[in-house]
Amino acid sequence: MPKPKIVAEKATAKKIAPEPRIDNRRAHFEYEFLERMEAGIVLTGTEIKSIRTGQITLAQAYARIRDGEIWLIGMHIPAYKEGSFSNHEPLRPRKLLLHRAELEKLAGRTAEKGLTLVPLHMYFKRGRVKVEIALARGKKLWDKRQQEKSRDVERAMARAVRT
């Protein structure tokens, strides 16, 4: 009796679009970062679909601690085009998820004068949306000028090394 042939089928790999990573580039210019943390975010309805399109604005967003919870305010997630009447509100405050100890530590630090919480990045991690927030201090005008000067000096040195 002949043995049956075993035919290996080719696995068809689905091409999955890379998940977007949204950066708050303005924050790097405006603030100096003292401490960074990763937080989850509570989303509703069609917000996740809008985030996957990558059209989010983090530039004017900031975080506040109210009633023992941390809220992300000013982040704009546009309405989902294919959504129905149950579409989300683009500028609503969104709750961030942190451990209690991390939250209490941040609450103590933000009570200091001149410190604020700023979102830096929004990205996907194992299918869930995460927000990297930073405890930040605003830069003064002379800080920004000094940073530009040092960047120019580095560029000039790099050019001199190449030639």
Buried (B, 14 or more C-beta within 10 A) or exposed (E): EEEEEEEEEEEEEEEEEEEBEBBBEBBBEBBEBEEEBBBBBEBEBBBBBBBBEEEBBBBEBBBBBEEEEBBBBBBBBBEBEEBEEEBBEBBEBBBBBBEEEEBEBBEEEBEEEEBBBBBBBBBBEEEEBBBBBBBBBEBEEEEEEEBEEEEEEEEEEEEEEEE
